[in-house]
Amino acid sequence: MKIHQAFAVKFNYDIYFTENMFSNNGRIFSEIFKDKNSKIMVFIDSGVADKHTGIVKQISAWFKKNQERGAYISPVRVPGGERCKCDRKTQRIIGDSLRIHGLDRHSFVIIIGGGAVLDTVGYIASITHRGIRQVRIPTTVLSQCDSGVGVKTGINYYNTKNYFGTFTPPYAVINDFRFIRSLGVRDVLSGVAEAFKVAIIKDKTFLNFLARNGSALKKQNAKAIKKMISHSAELHADHIAKGDDPFEMGSARPLDFGHWSGHYIETLTGYTLKHGESVVLGLMIDMIIARELKLVTVREFNKVLEGLKAWDFKLWHPILEKREKNGKLSIANGLEEFRQHIGGELNLVMPDGLGKSCLLKSISAEQIETAVKEMKNENTK
Ligand SMILES: NC(=O)c1ccc[n+]([C@@H]2O[C@H](COP(=O)([O-])OP(=O)(O)OC[C@H]3O[C@@H](n4cnc5c(N)ncnc54)[C@H](O)[C@@H]3O)[C@@H](O)[C@H]2O)c1
């Protein structure tokens, strides 16, 4: 006997872009929280809670005024940054909070924070009762333009980034640009790195825009930063919806250019380098390899290099030179870790000219050596 099962589950969610999510009498909240009598629990990144002291009060005031929309539960503060993805105690507290307050699959968690808090709370909410609905309010450049609008959650385990994780589309996402103003330069740049990543492999015009706007940060050009976030989020969302593989069933990760080494570099530094800071080193390694393989011209390579320099990215870190006992560069281990994470055979996303991509089946130890040597030389110029 054989029963053939086939069914499709449709997902859809809205991503709002706003200067103030409570404007127009909280129209965005009214649109999202349409159900009656849901339980609503807020988890907030400690970094956001410290800088935006009124935000929790505003949310609780909205639910107080709209009591029929949900039973609002006191917010839980989650330590911000990569530590929450590594810290079991924090993760336990998140799970305990959901249990103590009896949240079920008709409840909502509202997650306010950077990519790390969104990943951590998102992961625990997604495995609690097999999935509690989540409304994400990303508060960093990276999470607004990339992670927060996507479908992945995860925590770090066995010293491996995102070892445990799920594919869980959010119920809704609110990108409120006000949060960006309180970020430090390193956290803004971390997000710009992901924007460069997607531009190099998907959108040449956007890459030109990024390369031209390196002074946006120094000049506090909010308009340019907002355009960068919204366009990058659009490219990201578009890829998930139309790329034919939202839950990455195949062996390619078409958006993960520069990430095979980026993730590994981040772990090797014990997370002292931020995600985007590590990704930008990964981008440089792959750009050098792409140029050597003639996937991009010298001119195209220089355009990316100058573009990154204009934003004052640090394009070197001593960890790149770390070697294993057998003499091999440690970052080369990132290739196998990346392959395992995706499953199947190794497929590395590389630029094919600018604004387009192709897949590469392997990278040699010599190619990695050459790239690291060039990056070191460039740094000492
Ligand atoms: N799920 C995905 O698809 C995906 C994709 C890319 C990256 N990520 C993950 O995202 C994480 C990086 O996220 P990130 O760059 O947002 O950094 P982050 O979450 O590590 O936050 C950085 C710091 O900024 C603070 N912070 C957050 N918002 C703030 C605000 N508005 N004002 C002041 N401080 C604020 C945090 O408390 C933290 O100290 C990594 O763990 C990475 O693996 C996930």
The ligand as a Tripos MOL2 file, in Angstrom:
@<TRIPOS>MOLECULE
LIG
   44    48     1     0     0
SMALL
NO_CHARGES

@<TRIPOS>ATOM
      1 N1         17.4450   34.9400   10.7560 N.am      1 LIG1
      2 C1         18.1070   35.3970    9.7170 C.2       1 LIG1
      3 O1         17.7210   35.1850    8.5650 O.2       1 LIG1
      4 C2         19.3600   36.2030    9.9220 C.ar      1 LIG1
      5 C3         19.9740   36.8410    8.8210 C.ar      1 LIG1
      6 C4         21.0960   37.6470    9.0540 C.ar      1 LIG1
      7 C5         21.6030   37.7850   10.3410 C.ar      1 LIG1
      8 N2         20.9770   37.1340   11.3730 N.ar      1 LIG1
      9 C6         21.4830   37.2490   12.7410 C.3       1 LIG1
     10 O2         21.2950   38.5790   13.2080 O.3       1 LIG1
     11 C7         22.2250   38.8050   14.2710 C.3       1 LIG1
     12 C8         22.8320   40.1870   14.1520 C.3       1 LIG1
     13 O3         21.7890   41.1150   14.2860 O.3       1 LIG1
     14 P1         22.0040   42.6820   14.4370 P.3       1 LIG1
     15 O4         23.0220   43.1710   13.4930 O.co2     1 LIG1
     16 O5         20.6600   43.2630   14.3990 O.co2     1 LIG1
     17 O6         22.6980   42.8450   15.8460 O.3       1 LIG1
     18 P2         22.2830   42.3650   17.3100 P.3       1 LIG1
     19 O7         20.9320   41.7930   17.3680 O.co2     1 LIG1
     20 O8         23.4110   41.5250   17.7730 O.co2     1 LIG1
     21 O9         22.2520   43.7490   18.1130 O.3       1 LIG1
     22 C9         23.4170   44.5170   18.2610 C.3       1 LIG1
     23 C10        23.3220   45.4230   19.4760 C.3       1 LIG1
     24 O10        22.4220   46.4950   19.2490 O.3       1 LIG1
     25 C11        21.5080   46.6360   20.3550 C.3       1 LIG1
     26 N3         20.3260   47.2560   19.7820 N.ar      1 LIG1
     27 C12        19.3410   46.7080   19.0530 C.ar      1 LIG1
     28 N4         18.5130   47.6600   18.5870 N.ar      1 LIG1
     29 C13        18.9680   48.8420   19.0460 C.ar      1 LIG1
     30 C14        18.5580   50.2040   18.8880 C.ar      1 LIG1
     31 N5         17.5140   50.5390   18.1390 N.pl3     1 LIG1
     32 N6         19.2800   51.1650   19.5060 N.ar      1 LIG1
     33 C15        20.3660   50.8420   20.2550 C.ar      1 LIG1
     34 N7         20.8260   49.5990   20.4190 N.ar      1 LIG1
     35 C16        20.1320   48.6120   19.8200 C.ar      1 LIG1
     36 C17        21.3730   45.2330   20.9050 C.3       1 LIG1
     37 O11        20.9810   45.2520   22.2640 O.3       1 LIG1
     38 C18        22.8070   44.7240   20.7380 C.3       1 LIG1
     39 O12        23.5930   45.1280   21.8080 O.3       1 LIG1
     40 C19        23.2470   37.6820   14.2020 C.3       1 LIG1
     41 O13        23.0080   36.7660   15.2240 O.3       1 LIG1
     42 C20        22.9680   37.0350   12.8660 C.3       1 LIG1
     43 O14        23.3040   35.6710   12.8460 O.3       1 LIG1
     44 C21        19.8680   36.3630   11.1780 C.ar      1 LIG1
@<TRIPOS>BOND
     1     1     2 1
     2     2     3 2
     3     2     4 1
     4     4     5 ar
     5     4    44 ar
     6     5     6 ar
     7     6     7 ar
     8     7     8 ar
     9     8     9 1
    10     8    44 ar
    11     9    10 1
    12     9    42 1
    13    10    11 1
    14    11    12 1
    15    11    40 1
    16    12    13 1
    17    13    14 1
    18    14    15 2
    19    14    16 1
    20    14    17 1
    21    17    18 1
    22    18    19 2
    23    18    20 1
    24    18    21 1
    25    21    22 1
    26    22    23 1
    27    23    24 1
    28    23    38 1
    29    24    25 1
    30    25    26 1
    31    25    36 1
    32    26    27 ar
    33    26    35 ar
    34    27    28 ar
    35    28    29 ar
    36    29    30 ar
    37    29    35 ar
    38    30    31 1
    39    30    32 ar
    40    32    33 ar
    41    33    34 ar
    42    34    35 ar
    43    36    37 1
    44    36    38 1
    45    38    39 1
    46    40    41 1
    47    40    42 1
    48    42    43 1
@<TRIPOS>SUBSTRUCTURE
     1 LIG1         1 GROUP 0 **** ****
